[in-house]
Amino acid sequence: MLKIYGVYRSRATRPLWLVEEIGLPFEHVPIMQAYRLDDPMADGAPVNTLSAEFLAVNPMGSIPSMDDDGFVLHESLAICLYLARKYGGDLGPKDIAEEALMVQWSLFAATSVETPALKIQSTKADTAEGEAEIGVAARLLKRPCDVLEKHLTTTHYMVGDRFTAADINVAEILRYARGHDALFDSRPALKAWYETCTSRPAYRAMWAKRNAEPA
């Protein structure tokens, strides 16, 4: 059986959303980030990213990881693309061109969106310094968000004019910046696409499980 390692409060949300979409049976192995624990190596500590049993699965100690009947894969974006291609039907690519486009948009989000988006999520806006940092991050997101807006004015989804794993990968990265309304309010196609993706029943089911985990 498929195993997915990683808590919901991590990048594991990406493949965990995907398996909700597919209705794919899997075993969830909730590996916690070591930095969230006072002493991750203490006796009785939850299994975490520094635990020997998880390092045997992923020597980098990062989550998520996946074991599909002996095939082990790391990195959330790669896991999503693999699962969609193998099990996802229309969530996966129909041909090699669609597969390339799914990889393109996933890597675009990882390289052009994720770092400044995470800065927006992690920075408190209750000080002048915090507001300035968020402003810098928002400016860095202007061009990639403009690219997404232009693309989404011509199609409903990232690839093939249907919901696919590419939408999961991009939406889950863009989510980090969702608290900065101006990025979305000035881009109606991007905002509508994001709201469509995150209103899906599978996303809501995944998010409910995330909220049920300890913060």
N, C-alpha and C positions, 0 to 999 in steps of 0.2 A: 504493500500500500504506500501511496505517496505520503511523505512526511514533510512538514514545513516547520523549520526551527525559527523561533523568534516571537517575542511578545507582540501584541497588537499595537502597543505604543512604540512603534519603530517603523523602519522602512518595510517591514513585513506586511504592513497594510496593503501594499501593492499586490503581491501574489494572493494574500488572503481575500482581497476584494475579487480578484479574478476567479478563485475557486468558488466563491459565492455565486458569481455570474454563471458559471458552468454547472453548478450543483455537483461538483466532483468530490467524492469521498476522500478524506485525507485524515492523517493523524497530526494534530497540532502539538508541537513540543515547545512549551513556552520558555525560551531562553531569555533571561533578563540581561540588560546592559550592566556591565560591572560597575560603571561609574555611578549608577543609581544606588549602590549599596555602600554602607559604611565600611565594611570589611568583606569584600567578595570572596576571600580565601578562608574565612572563618568556618569552623565546624558548624554544620547546620545551615550555612548560607544557601539560598536558592541557587540552583544551577544557573550559571551566568556565562558571559562571554570570556571569562578567564578560567572557567572550570575545565579540568583535563578532559572530561568526557565530551565537552563540546569542541574543544581544540582538536580532538581526534577527528571531528567532522569537518571543521573549518579552521585550519592552522592560523588564519588571520584573526580569528575571534570576532568576526563581525556578523551581524544578522541583517537579513535572513539568509538561511541556507535551505537546501532542498535535497531530499533523497527520494528518487522515483525508482523504487525496486532496484536499488544498487547504483543508479546513476546519480551522482552527487554534483550539485551545481550551486554556485554562490552568486551574489549580486542580484538585487531585487528586479532590476530591469530585464536582465537576462532570464531570470526565472519566469517572469511574466510572459516574455516572448516565447520561451520554450513550451510552457504549459498551454498557451493559446494555440501554438502550431500543432501540438500533439493531440490536445483534447478539446480545443475551444470551438471547433466549427467555424462559424462566421466571425468569432472573436479573433481568429488567426488569419494569416494571409492566404489569399486564393492563388497567388502566383509569386514568382521570384521578385517581381517589381513591387508588389505590395509588401513583401517581407522586407525588402530594402528600405521602403518608406517608413515602415514601423520602426526599424532600427534607427533610421535617420531622426525621426521625431523624438524618439526616446533619448538618444544621445544629445540632441539639441536641448531638450529640457534639462538633462543632467549637467551639461557644460555651460549653458547660457542663462539658465533660470535658477537652478537650485541654490547656489551660493548666496546671491543677494536676497532670494526669497527667504532662506533660512535666517539671514540677518534681520529681516523684517519681523519674522516670527519671534526671534529670541531677544529682541531689543525692546525695552520699556520706553514708551513715549512720554514718560512723566518728568523728564528733564530736558534741558536744552540740548545736551549732548546726545541723548537718546533720539530726540527729534531729528537732529542733524544726521545721525547715522542712518536712520530710516530714510531720510531724504536722499542720501547718497545711494542707498540700495535701490530705492525706487527709480532713480535716474538710470542706474545700470540695467534695470528691467525694461526701460522704455522701448529700446529697440527690439528685444525678443518678443515683448508683448505686442508691439506693432506688427511684427512678422506673423504672429499667431492671429491677430485680428484680421489682417489682410487675407490670410489663408482661410479663415473660418467665415468670411463673407462669401466665399465661393462654394462652400460645402458644409454639411451639418457636422461632420466629424473629421478626425485627423487624416484617416486613410479610407478610401473606398466608399465614402459617403455612408458609412455604417459604423456603429459603435464597435471598437476593437480594443485589443490590448494596448495599442498606442494611446488611446484616450485615457486608459487607466494610468499608464506611466506618466503622461504629461499632466493630467489633472492632479494626481497625487503629489507631484512636485510643485505645481503652481499653488496648491493649497497652502503652502507655507506663507505665501504673500497675500492670502485672502483677506487678512485683517486690514490691508491698506486699500480702502474702497476706491480711491481715485484711479488706481490701475485698472479697475474693472468698469467703473461707471463711465469712463471716457471711451470704452471699447465695447460697444453693445454686443457684437457677435461673440467676442471672447466671453463676456459675462453670461450670455444666454447658453453657450456651449458648456461652460463650467457648471451652471445651475442644472442643466439637463443631465450631465454626467452624475452629479452628486445627489440627484433626486431619484436615481434608479434604486429599486428595492434591494439589490445586492449590495450597493454601497451603504445603504441605511442599515442593513443587517450587519455588515462588517463594522460600521461605526458604532453601533450599539454594543457590540462585543468589545470594541476598544474602550468605550466609556465605562464598561463594567470592570475593567482592569484597574488596579491601584495606580494612582498617578505617580 
